[in-house]
Amino acid sequence: MNDVLLVAVVVIGLGFDFTNGFQDTANAIATSVSTRALSPRVAVIMAATLNLAGAFLTTAVAKTVGKGIIDTGLANEKTVLAALLGAVVWNLVVWRLGLPSSSTHALVGGLVGAALVQNGSRAVDWHGLAHKVILPAVASPAIGFVVSFAILIGIYRLFHNARPDVANRGFRSMQIVSGAFVAFVHGANDSQKTMGVLTLALVESGHLSAFVVPVWVKVAAGLAIGVGTYAGGWRVIRTVGQRLYKIEPPSGFAAQAAAGGVLYVATHFGFPVSTTHTVSGAVMGAGATRRLSAVRWGVAGNIVGAWLLTIPCAGLVAAAVYFPVSWIF
């Protein structure tokens, strides 16, 4: 039965990674598609390929997710399976609604909810949750907003004499590079979350003696998020790329460059931040350079609402499915 449970964890884990890919496709390509820097199909293929490549950058985030949020001494494969089910269900709900919610926080919420119902508050590493998840979650969109704002102000000052059509052509080309960068670091940060929980399950089941991410886990997680990205998240693309702010090539480049930089730094330090939050914050920062009213704050408010609900809602779903998982396995 333990092997059956482990297989279920791996399958659902890769399913979560797939939903992460199509939920977060918009993060890397929405601005490029909206400004016509890339066609939708080319943009999705590029993002899927670079998502896969990014999965091999580092394992710092995987270690945070696998060892820094819940007490691994109390957790087991059932905890992981319930957490993944909670995250997948929430991802599907917000995707259906077209909201760019966070797969990262869905997984974190699932882990916390399953651990709490299994062993109570002692099962959660509250210090790790606060310092490695909550604080970076608040900081990343704010930093993305400020950096994007600053980059776009600098662009306007440097190119204020340039002809608009010439500048737009140039920044469309630059968006290909900045979009590729976001796709790469998205794969580096987000695929590692699945790597972390799968490795945790392998340790708890006795298949690994230490928390070291196997190569096959890296390949499987990278492929799953890449295939999910190729499947596309067109509802979310419309929200980020069109409804938040009418993006032009310079603002699209600024938002992507800012978001990619923030995500790279977070990945380096092992923070499992939300690509969704970071990109959305950067897009709003670019929009605010014109005037605050240029950003559709009503849409932004809906996104923030989804952000706030993600951890508790995914946690509640994971808590609800923990006992059925325990009865089955």
GISUL-V407935 format. One record per pair of residues at least 12 apart in sequence whose ideal C-beta (glycine too) atoms are under 10 Angstrom apart, sorted by sequence separation. I is the first residue (numbers start at 1). J is the second residue. D is the distance in whole Angstrom. If there is no record, write none. Layout:
BEGIN
i = (I I)
j = (J J)
d = (D D)
END
This chain:
BEGIN
i = (31 90 91 94 111 112 155 159 199 202 263 266 283 284 29 30 70 90 93 111 112 199 262 284 287 29 32 66 69 92 112 199 25 28 29 32 88 90 91 196 198 199 202 240 260 262 263 284 28 29 87 90 91 155 198 201 259 262 263 284 29 87 89 90 112 196 259 261 262 283 25 28 29 87 88 111 195 198 199 259 260 25 28 29 87 88 90 155 195 198 199 259 260 262 263 280 281 284 27 28 86 87 90 197 198 258 259 262 280 26 86 87 89 108 112 192 196 258 259 261 22 25 28 84 87 88 111 195 198 199 259 260 281 24 25 28 83 84 86 87 194 195 198 255 256 258 259 280 83 86 87 108 109 194 197 255 258 259 280 83 85 86 108 195 196 255 257 258 21 25 83 84 86 87 108 191 192 194 195 255 256 259 277 21 24 83 84 86 191 194 195 255 256 258 276 277 280 82 83 86 105 193 194 254 255 258 81 82 83 85 104 105 108 191 192 254 255 21 80 83 84 191 192 194 255 256 276 277 20 21 79 80 82 83 190 191 194 251 252 254 255 276 79 82 83 104 105 191 193 251 254 255 81 82 104 191 192 253 274 277 17 79 80 187 188 191 251 252 276 79 80 82 102 187 190 191 244 251 254 75 78 79 82 240 244 247 250 251 274 17 69 70 79 187 190 245 248 251 65 69 75 79 186 187 190 240 244 245 247 250 251 75 78 79 236 240 244 245 247 70 74 239 245 246 65 69 70 76 187 241 244 245 248 61 65 69 72 75 76 183 186 240 244 245 251 70 71 74 75 79 245 246 66 70 74 245 65 69 70 73 74 183 70 71 74 75 246 70 74 245 246 73 74 244 245 246 71 72 244 245 71 244 70 71 72 243 244 70 71 242 245 69 70 243 244 245 69 243 244 68 69 71 239 242 243 67 70 68 69 70 240 243 244 68 69 239 243 67 68 68 69 239 240 64 68 69 239 68 10 13 16 17 20 23 24 65 9 12 13 16 19 20 23 64 65 8 9 12 15 16 19 22 23 64 8 9 10 11 12 13 14 15 16 18 19 22 30 5 6 9 10 12 13 16 17 19 20 23 24 61 5 8 9 12 15 16 19 23 26 64 175 5 8 9 11 12 15 16 18 19 22 27 179 182 183 186 190 2 6 9 10 13 26 175 178 179 182 185 186 189 2 5 6 9 12 13 16 19 174 175 178 181 182 185 188 189 192 5 8 12 15 19 23 24 172 173 174 177 178 180 181 182 184 185 188 196 8 23 24 171 172 175 176 178 179 182 183 185 186 189 190 23 24 171 172 174 175 178 179 181 182 185 188 189 192 23 24 170 171 174 175 177 178 181 182 184 185 188 189 193 23 24 168 169 170 171 172 173 174 175 176 177 178 180 181 184 185 187 188 192 22 167 168 171 172 175 178 179 182 185 186 189 20 21 111 167 168 171 174 175 178 181 182 185 189 190 20 23 107 167 170 171 174 177 178 181 184 185 189 190 19 20 164 189 190 104 108 111 164 189 190 17 20 104 107 111 164 189 190 16 19 20 103 106 107 110 102 162 187 104 107 111 186 189 16 17 103 107 185 186 16 103 159 183 186 182 185 186 13 16 155 156 155 156 152 155 182 182 152 155 156 151 152 155 151 152 154 182 152 153 151 152 155 148 151 152 150 151 148 149 151 152 87 148 149 151 152 87 147 148 151 147 148 150 148 149 84 87 145 147 148 151 144 147 148 146 147 84 145 148 83 84 144 147 148 143 144 147 80 81 143 144 146 80 83 84 144 145 79 80 141 143 144 140 143 144 80 81 142 79 80 141 75 79 80 103 140 143 77 78 139 140 143 76 77 80 75 76 77 79 80 103 140 66 75 77 78 136 140 53 54 57 61 65 66 69 77 139 54 57 60 61 64 65 68 69 72 75 76 77 50 54 55 59 60 61 62 63 64 65 66 67 75 76 144 46 50 53 54 57 58 61 62 65 66 70 136 143 148 152 37 49 50 52 53 54 56 57 58 61 62 65 66 69 72 73 140 147 148 151 155 36 37 43 47 50 51 52 54 55 56 57 60 61 62 63 64 65 66 67 72 139 141 35 43 46 47 50 51 54 55 59 62 63 66 67 100 136 140 141 144 145 148 149 152 153 156 37 38 42 46 49 50 51 53 54 55 57 58 61 62 65 66 136 137 139 140 144 147 148 151 152 155 156 37 47 48 49 50 51 52 53 54 55 56 57 61 62 65 66 98 100 101 136 137 138 140 141 142 143 144 145 146 147 148 149 150 151 152 35 36 37 43 47 50 51 54 55 59 62 63 66 67 98 99 100 135 136 137 140 141 142 144 145 146 148 149 152 153 35 37 38 43 46 47 50 51 54 55 59 62 63 66 91 98 99 100 132 136 137 140 141 144 145 148 149 152 37 38 46 49 50 54 62 95 97 98 132 133 136 139 140 141 143 144 145 147 148 149 151 152 36 37 44 47 48 51 52 55 72 96 97 98 100 132 133 138 139 140 141 142 143 144 145 146 148 149 150 32 35 37 43 47 51 55 59 95 98 99 100 131 132 133 137 141 144 145 148 149 34 37 38 94 95 98 132 133 136 137 140 141 144 145 148 33 37 38 94 97 136 139 140 141 143 144 145 146 32 141 142 145 31 32 67 100 141 66 98 29 32 33 31 32 66 31 32 63 30 62 63 28 29 32 62 63 28 29 31 32 62 27 28 30 59 28 29 59 28 29 59 27 28 62 27 28 62 28 25 28 59 24 27 28 56 59 62 25 57 24 55 56 141 24 27 55 56 141 55 108 21 24 55 107 20 21 24 52 55 56 108 141 23 52 55 104 105 54 55 104 105 106 21 52 53 55 104 105 138 20 21 51 52 55 102 104 137 20 51 52 54 55 102 103 104 105 51 52 54 102 103 104 105 17 20 51 52 53 101 102 103 104 137 17 20 51 52 100 102 137 48 51 52 100 101 102 17 18 50 51 100 101 102 16 17 48 49 51 52 99 100 134 16 17 47 48 51 102 133 15 47 48 50 51 100 13 14 17 48 49 100 13 16 17 45 48 49 13 16 47 48 94 129 13 46 47 48 100 10 13 14 45 48 12 13 44 45 47 12 44 10 13 44 9 10 13 44 9 41 43 44 44 9 10 41 6 9 10 40 8 9 44 40 43 6 9 5 6 9 40 6 113 117 5 6 112 113 116 117 5 6 25 29 99 109 111 112 113 114 115 118 6 20 24 28 33 105 109 110 113 114 117 118 2 3 21 27 68 100 101 105 108 109 112 113 116 117 2 14 17 21 22 25 29 30 34 68 69 99 100 105 107 108 109 110 111 112 113 114 115 116 117 2 3 13 17 20 21 24 25 29 30 33 34 68 98 99 101 102 105 106 107 109 110 111 113 114 115 117 118 2 16 17 18 19 20 21 22 23 24 25 33 61 64 65 97 101 102 105 106 109 110 113 114 117 118 10 14 17 18 19 21 22 23 25 26 27 30 31 34 35 60 61 64 99 100 101 104 105 108 109 110 112 113 114 116 117 10 13 14 17 18 21 22 25 26 30 33 34 57 60 61 63 64 65 99 100 103 104 105 106 107 108 109 110 111 112 113 114 115 13 16 17 18 20 21 22 25 26 29 30 33 34 60 61 62 64 99 101 102 105 106 109 110 113 114 118 14 15 16 17 18 19 20 21 22 24 25 26 27 28 30 31 32 33 54 58 60 61 94 97 101 102 105 106 109 110 113 117 10 14 17 18 21 22 23 26 27 30 31 34 57 58 60 61 62 99 105 109 13 14 17 18 21 22 25 26 29 30 31 34 35 57 59 60 61 99 103 106 107 110 114 16 19 21 22 23 24 25 26 29 30 34 35 37 58 60 61 94 101 102 106 110 14 15 18 20 22 23 26 27 34 35 36 54 93 94 101 14 19 22 26 30 31 33 34 35 25 26 32 34 35 37 94 31 35 36 37 90 93 94 30 31 32 34 35 93 31 34 35 33 37 90 91 94 31 32 90 93 94 31 32 90 93 30 31 90 31 87 90 91 31 32 89 90 93 30 31 89 90 30 88 90 29 86 87 90 28 31 86 87 89 90 27 85 86 88 89 86 87 88 28 83 86 87 89 27 28 83 85 86 89 85 86 83 84 86 82 83 85 86 27 82 83 85 86 81 82 84 85 82 83 79 82 83 85 81 82 85 81 82 84 82 83 79 82 78 81 82 78 80 81 79 27 28 78 79 81 27 31 77 78 81 26 27 30 34 24 26 27 30 76 78 24 27 28 31 78 23 24 27 31 77 23 26 27 30 76 26 20 24 27 31 27 8 5 8 9 8 5 6 4 5 4 1 2 1)
j = (43 102 103 106 123 124 167 171 211 214 275 278 295 296 42 43 83 103 106 124 125 212 275 297 300 43 46 80 83 106 126 213 40 43 44 47 103 105 106 211 213 214 217 255 275 277 278 299 44 45 103 106 107 171 214 217 275 278 279 300 46 104 106 107 129 213 276 278 279 300 43 46 47 105 106 129 213 216 217 277 278 44 47 48 106 107 109 174 214 217 218 278 279 281 282 299 300 303 47 48 106 107 110 217 218 278 279 282 300 47 107 108 110 129 133 213 217 279 280 282 44 47 50 106 109 110 133 217 220 221 281 282 303 47 48 51 106 107 109 110 217 218 221 278 279 281 282 303 107 110 111 132 133 218 221 279 282 283 304 108 110 111 133 220 221 280 282 283 47 51 109 110 112 113 134 217 218 220 221 281 282 285 303 48 51 110 111 113 218 221 222 282 283 285 303 304 307 110 111 114 133 221 222 282 283 286 110 111 112 114 133 134 137 220 221 283 284 51 110 113 114 221 222 224 285 286 306 307 51 52 110 111 113 114 221 222 225 282 283 285 286 307 111 114 115 136 137 223 225 283 286 287 114 115 137 224 225 286 307 310 51 113 114 221 222 225 285 286 310 114 115 117 137 222 225 226 279 286 289 111 114 115 118 276 280 283 286 287 310 55 107 108 117 225 228 283 286 289 104 108 114 118 225 226 229 279 283 284 286 289 290 115 118 119 276 280 284 285 287 111 115 280 286 287 107 111 112 118 229 283 286 287 290 104 108 112 115 118 119 226 229 283 287 288 294 114 115 118 119 123 289 290 111 115 119 290 111 115 116 119 120 229 118 119 122 123 294 119 123 294 295 123 124 294 295 296 122 123 295 296 123 296 123 124 125 296 297 124 125 296 299 124 125 298 299 300 125 299 300 125 126 128 296 299 300 125 128 127 128 129 299 302 303 128 129 299 303 128 129 131 132 302 303 128 132 133 303 133 77 80 83 84 87 90 91 132 77 80 81 84 87 88 91 132 133 77 78 81 84 85 88 91 92 133 78 79 80 81 82 83 84 85 86 88 89 92 100 76 77 80 81 83 84 87 88 90 91 94 95 132 77 80 81 84 87 88 91 95 98 136 247 78 81 82 84 85 88 89 91 92 95 100 252 255 256 259 263 76 80 83 84 87 100 249 252 253 256 259 260 263 77 80 81 84 87 88 91 94 249 250 253 256 257 260 263 264 267 81 84 88 91 95 99 100 248 249 250 253 254 256 257 258 260 261 264 272 85 100 101 248 249 252 253 255 256 259 260 262 263 266 267 101 102 249 250 252 253 256 257 259 260 263 266 267 270 102 103 249 250 253 254 256 257 260 261 263 264 267 268 272 103 104 248 249 250 251 252 253 254 255 256 257 258 260 261 264 265 267 268 272 103 248 249 252 253 256 259 260 263 266 267 270 102 103 193 249 250 253 256 257 260 263 264 267 271 272 103 106 190 250 253 254 257 260 261 264 267 268 272 273 103 104 248 273 274 189 193 196 249 274 275 103 106 190 193 197 250 275 276 103 106 107 190 193 194 197 190 250 275 193 196 200 275 278 106 107 193 197 275 276 107 194 250 275 278 275 278 279 107 110 249 250 250 251 248 251 278 279 250 253 254 250 251 254 251 252 254 282 253 254 253 254 257 251 254 255 254 255 253 254 256 257 193 254 255 257 258 194 254 255 258 255 256 258 257 258 194 197 255 257 258 261 255 258 259 258 259 197 258 261 197 198 258 261 262 258 259 262 196 197 259 260 262 197 200 201 261 262 197 198 259 261 262 259 262 263 200 201 262 200 201 262 197 201 202 225 262 265 200 201 262 263 266 200 201 204 200 201 202 204 205 228 265 192 201 203 204 262 266 180 181 184 188 192 193 196 204 266 182 185 188 189 192 193 196 197 200 203 204 205 179 183 184 188 189 190 191 192 193 194 195 196 204 205 273 176 180 183 184 187 188 191 192 195 196 200 266 273 278 282 168 180 181 183 184 185 187 188 189 192 193 196 197 200 203 204 271 278 279 282 286 168 169 175 179 182 183 184 186 187 188 189 192 193 194 195 196 197 198 199 204 271 273 168 176 179 180 183 184 187 188 192 195 196 199 200 233 269 273 274 277 278 281 282 285 286 289 171 172 176 180 183 184 185 187 188 189 191 192 195 196 199 200 270 271 273 274 278 281 282 285 286 289 290 172 182 183 184 185 186 187 188 189 190 191 192 196 197 200 201 233 235 236 271 272 273 275 276 277 278 279 280 281 282 283 284 285 286 287 171 172 173 179 183 186 187 190 191 195 198 199 202 203 234 235 236 271 272 273 276 277 278 280 281 282 284 285 288 289 172 174 175 180 183 184 187 188 191 192 196 199 200 203 228 235 236 237 269 273 274 277 278 281 282 285 286 289 175 176 184 187 188 192 200 233 235 236 270 271 274 277 278 279 281 282 283 285 286 287 289 290 175 176 183 186 187 190 191 194 211 235 236 237 239 271 272 277 278 279 280 281 282 283 284 285 287 288 289 172 175 177 183 187 191 195 199 235 238 239 240 271 272 273 277 281 284 285 288 289 175 178 179 235 236 239 273 274 277 278 281 282 285 286 289 175 179 180 236 239 278 281 282 283 285 286 287 288 175 284 285 288 175 176 211 244 285 211 243 175 178 179 178 179 213 179 180 211 179 211 212 178 179 182 212 213 179 180 182 183 213 179 180 182 211 181 182 212 182 183 213 182 183 217 183 184 218 185 183 186 217 183 186 187 215 218 221 186 218 186 217 218 303 187 190 218 219 304 219 272 186 189 220 272 186 187 190 218 221 222 274 307 190 219 222 271 272 222 223 272 273 274 190 221 222 224 273 274 307 190 191 221 222 225 272 274 307 191 222 223 225 226 273 274 275 276 223 224 226 274 275 276 277 190 193 224 225 226 274 275 276 277 310 191 194 225 226 274 276 311 223 226 227 275 276 277 193 194 226 227 276 277 278 193 194 225 226 228 229 276 277 311 194 195 225 226 229 280 311 194 226 227 229 230 279 193 194 197 228 229 280 194 197 198 226 229 230 195 198 229 230 276 311 196 229 230 231 283 194 197 198 229 232 197 198 229 230 232 198 230 197 200 231 197 198 201 232 198 230 232 233 234 200 201 232 198 201 202 232 201 202 237 234 237 201 204 201 202 205 237 204 311 315 204 205 311 312 315 316 205 206 225 229 299 309 311 312 313 314 315 318 207 221 225 229 234 306 310 311 314 315 318 319 204 205 223 229 270 302 303 307 310 311 314 315 318 319 205 217 220 224 225 228 232 233 237 271 272 302 303 308 310 311 312 313 314 315 316 317 318 319 320 206 207 217 221 224 225 228 229 233 234 237 238 272 302 303 305 306 309 310 311 313 314 315 317 318 319 321 322 207 221 222 223 224 225 226 227 228 229 230 238 266 269 270 302 306 307 310 311 314 315 318 319 322 323 216 220 223 224 225 227 228 229 231 232 233 236 237 240 241 266 267 270 305 306 307 310 311 314 315 316 318 319 320 322 323 217 220 221 224 225 228 229 232 233 237 240 241 264 267 268 270 271 272 306 307 310 311 312 313 314 315 316 317 318 319 320 321 322 221 224 225 226 228 229 230 233 234 237 238 241 242 268 269 270 272 307 309 310 313 314 317 318 321 322 326 223 224 225 226 227 228 229 230 231 233 234 235 236 237 239 240 241 242 263 267 269 270 303 306 310 311 314 315 318 319 322 326 220 224 227 228 231 232 233 236 237 240 241 244 267 268 270 271 272 309 315 319 224 225 228 229 232 233 236 237 240 241 242 245 246 268 270 271 272 310 314 317 318 321 325 228 231 233 234 235 236 237 238 241 242 246 247 249 270 272 273 306 313 314 318 322 227 228 231 233 235 236 239 240 247 248 249 267 306 307 314 228 233 236 240 244 245 247 248 249 240 241 247 249 250 252 309 247 251 252 253 306 309 310 247 248 249 251 252 310 249 252 253 252 256 309 310 313 251 252 310 313 314 252 253 311 314 252 253 312 254 310 313 314 255 256 313 314 317 255 256 314 315 256 314 316 256 313 314 317 256 259 314 315 317 318 256 314 315 317 318 316 317 318 259 314 317 318 320 259 260 315 317 318 321 318 319 317 318 320 317 318 320 321 263 318 319 321 322 318 319 321 322 320 321 318 321 322 324 321 322 325 322 323 325 324 325 322 325 322 325 326 323 325 326 325 274 275 325 326 328 275 279 325 326 329 275 276 279 283 274 276 277 280 326 328 275 278 279 282 329 275 276 279 283 329 276 279 280 283 329 280 275 279 282 286 283 325 325 328 329 329 328 329 328 329 329 328 329 329)
d = (10 9 6 8 10 6 9 9 6 7 6 8 8 9 9 9 8 9 10 8 10 7 10 9 9 4 9 9 10 10 9 5 10 8 6 9 9 9 6 9 8 7 8 9 10 10 6 10 9 10 7 5 9 8 9 10 8 5 9 6 7 9 9 9 7 8 10 10 9 9 9 8 5 9 8 9 5 10 6 10 9 6 4 10 4 9 7 10 9 5 10 5 9 8 10 10 9 9 9 9 7 4 8 10 10 8 4 8 8 10 8 8 9 7 9 8 9 9 9 9 10 6 8 10 7 8 10 5 8 10 8 9 10 9 8 8 9 7 7 4 8 6 7 10 8 9 4 6 7 4 8 10 10 10 10 7 4 8 9 9 7 9 5 9 9 9 8 9 9 9 8 6 9 10 9 10 9 8 5 9 7 10 9 7 9 4 9 6 8 4 9 4 9 7 8 9 9 7 4 7 8 9 9 8 5 8 10 9 8 9 8 9 9 9 7 9 9 7 9 7 9 4 10 7 7 9 9 6 9 10 9 8 8 4 9 5 7 10 9 8 5 8 7 4 8 10 7 9 10 8 5 9 8 9 8 8 10 9 8 10 10 10 8 9 10 5 9 8 9 5 10 8 8 7 6 8 10 4 8 8 8 6 8 8 7 7 8 7 9 9 9 10 9 6 10 6 9 7 9 6 8 6 8 7 10 7 5 7 7 9 8 6 7 8 8 6 6 10 8 5 7 9 7 8 7 5 7 8 8 8 9 3 10 9 8 7 10 8 10 10 8 6 7 9 10 8 7 7 8 8 10 9 10 4 5 9 8 8 9 10 9 8 9 7 7 7 8 9 5 6 10 9 10 10 5 9 7 10 7 7 5 6 6 7 9 6 9 6 6 10 9 7 6 9 6 9 6 5 6 6 10 10 10 10 9 9 9 9 6 9 10 9 8 4 6 7 10 8 8 9 7 9 9 8 5 7 7 8 10 8 9 10 9 10 9 9 5 9 9 5 8 9 5 5 9 8 9 6 8 9 6 9 9 8 10 10 10 10 10 10 10 9 10 9 10 10 9 9 6 5 10 9 5 5 10 9 7 7 10 10 5 10 5 5 10 5 4 5 10 10 10 7 6 10 9 6 6 10 9 6 7 7 8 9 10 9 9 10 9 10 10 10 6 6 8 9 5 9 9 6 7 9 9 7 9 9 7 10 8 9 5 7 9 6 8 9 8 7 9 7 10 7 9 8 10 9 9 9 9 9 7 10 8 9 8 8 10 8 10 8 5 5 10 8 5 6 9 9 7 7 9 7 9 4 10 9 5 4 10 9 4 4 10 5 9 9 6 8 5 5 10 9 5 4 10 9 5 5 10 6 5 9 7 8 9 9 8 9 10 10 10 9 9 9 8 9 9 10 9 7 10 9 5 7 8 6 9 9 7 9 9 10 10 9 10 7 8 5 9 9 6 9 10 6 8 8 4 9 10 7 9 9 8 10 10 8 10 10 7 10 7 8 9 7 9 8 8 9 10 9 6 9 9 7 5 7 10 6 10 8 9 8 7 10 8 9 10 10 10 6 9 9 5 9 8 10 7 7 8 10 7 9 8 10 9 8 10 9 10 9 10 7 5 10 10 9 9 7 6 8 10 9 6 6 9 10 9 9 8 9 8 4 10 8 4 8 9 8 10 8 10 10 9 5 10 6 9 10 8 5 6 9 9 8 8 8 9 9 10 8 4 9 8 4 7 8 8 7 8 10 7 9 5 7 9 8 5 7 10 9 10 10 10 5 10 9 9 10 9 8 9 9 5 9 5 9 6 8 10 9 5 9 10 9 10 9 6 9 9 10 9 8 9 9 5 7 7 8 9 8 10 10 9 9 9 10 9 10 6 10 10 8 8 7 9 9 6 9 10 8 9 6 8 5 9 10 6 10 5 6 9 7 10 10 9 8 9 9 9 9 8 8 6 8 10 8 6 9 4 8 7 9 4 8 4 9 6 10 10 10 10 9 8 10 6 6 9 4 9 4 7 3 6 10 7 10 8 10 10 9 10 10 10 10 8 9 6 10 7 5 8 9 8 7 8 9 7 6 8 9 7 9 9 8 9 7 8 4 8 3 7 6 4 7 5 7 8 9 4 8 8 9 8 9 8 10 7 8 8 9 6 8 4 10 6 4 10 9 8 8 4 9 4 10 9 8 7 5 9 4 9 5 9 10 4 8 8 9 9 6 6 9 8 9 9 9 7 9 8 9 9 9 9 4 9 10 9 9 9 8 7 9 9 7 7 9 8 8 9 8 7 7 7 4 8 4 8 4 7 9 9 10 9 9 8 5 9 8 6 10 4 10 8 4 9 8 4 9 6 6 8 8 10 6 9 6 9 7 7 8 6 10 8 10 4 7 9 9 5 6 6 6 4 7 4 7 5 4 6 10 9 9 9 9 6 8 6 7 8 9 10 5 9 8 4 9 7 5 9 9 9 10 6 10 8 9 8 8 9 8 8 10 9 6 6 6 9 10 10 6 6 9 9 6 6 9 6 9 8 6 10 9 9 7 8 9 7 7 7 5 9 7 8 7 3 8 4 9 6 10 9 7 10 7 6 10 10 10 10 7 8 6 9 8 10 7 10 9 10 10 10 10 10 9 10 10 10 5 8 9 7 7 7 6 9 9 6 9 10 8 9 8 4 8 7 9 7 9 9 10 10 6 9 10 8 6 10 9 10 5 10 8 10 9 9 8 8 4 7 5 7 4 9 8 9 9 9 9 5 10 10 6 9 9 8 9 9 10 6 10 6 10 10 9 6 9 9 8 7 9 10 9 8 9 9 6 10 6 7 10 8 10 9 3 10 9 8 8 5 9 10 8 9 8 9 7 6 10 6 9 10 4 7 10 5 8 8 7 6 9 8 9 8 7 9 9 9 9 4 8 8 8 8 8 10 7 9 9 8 7 8 10 6 7 5 4 9 5 9 10 5 9 9 6 6 8 9 9 9 5 9 10 8 4 8 7 8 9 9 8 9 6 9 10 4 5 10 9 10 8 7 9 9 8 10 7 10 8 9 6 5 8 9 10 4 9 9 10 5 4 9 9 10 9 8 9 10 10 6 8 9 9 10 5 7 7 9 10 6 10 10 8 8 6 7 6 7 10 10 9 9 9 7 9 9 4 9 8 10 9 9 8 9 6 9 9 7 8 8 9 9 9 10 5 7 8 7 10 8 10 10 9 10 9 10 9 9 10 9 10 7 10 8 8 9 10 6 9 7 8 8 9 10 8 10 10 8 10 8 7 9 4 9 3 9 4 6 10 8 7 9 8 9 9 8 10 9 6 6 10 10 6 6 10 9 5 6 10 9 7 8 8 9 9 5 8 4 8 5 9 10 6 9 9 10 6 10 8 10 6 10 7 5 8 7 4 9 10 6 9 10 9 9 9 6 7 9 8 7 8 10 8 9 9 9 4 6 4 8 3 7 4 7 5 9 10 6 9 5 10 7 5 10 8 9 9 8 10 8 8 10 6 5 8 8 7 9 5 8 4 10 8 4 10 9 8 9 9 7 4 7 2 7 5 5 5 10 4 9 7 10 6 7 5 4 9 9 10 10 8 7 8 8 7 7 9 8 8 9 8 8 5 9 6 4 8 4 8 7 8 6 6 7 9 9 6 9 8 5 10 4 8 4 9 5 8 8 8 10 9 6 6 9 8 5 7 8 9 8 10 8 8 8 9 10 6 7 5 10 8 5 9 7 9 7 9 8 10 8 4 9 4 7 6 5 4 9 4 6 10 7 7 3 7 9 10 10 10 8 9 7 9 9 4 7 4 9 3 10 10 10 9 9 8 5 10 10 9 10 9 9 9 9 8 9 9 8 7 8 8 8 8 6 6 8 9 9 6 9 9 9 10 9 9 7 10 10 6 7 7 5 6 9 9 10 10 9 9 9 8 5 9 10 10 9 5 10 7 9 10 9 7 9 5 8 10 9 10 10 8 8 9 9 10 5 10 9 7 9 9 10 9 9 9 8 7 6 8 10 4 9 9 9 9 8 10 9 9 6 8 6 8 9 4 9 9 6 8 9 9 9 9 9 8 5 6 8 9 5 10 5 9 9 10 7 9 9 8 8 10 9 8 4 7 9 7 9 9 7 3 8 7 8 10 8 8 9 5 9 7 9 5 10 5 9 9 8 10 9 9 9 9 5 9 9 8 4 7 9 9 10 9 10 8 5 7 5 8 10 10 10 9 9 8 5 10 9 4 8 9 6 8 9 6 8 10 9 8 9 10 10 9 5 8 8 9 6 10 6 4 7 8 8 8 8 8 10 9 9 9 10 9 10 9 9 9 10 8 9 10 9 5 7 9 8 6)
END
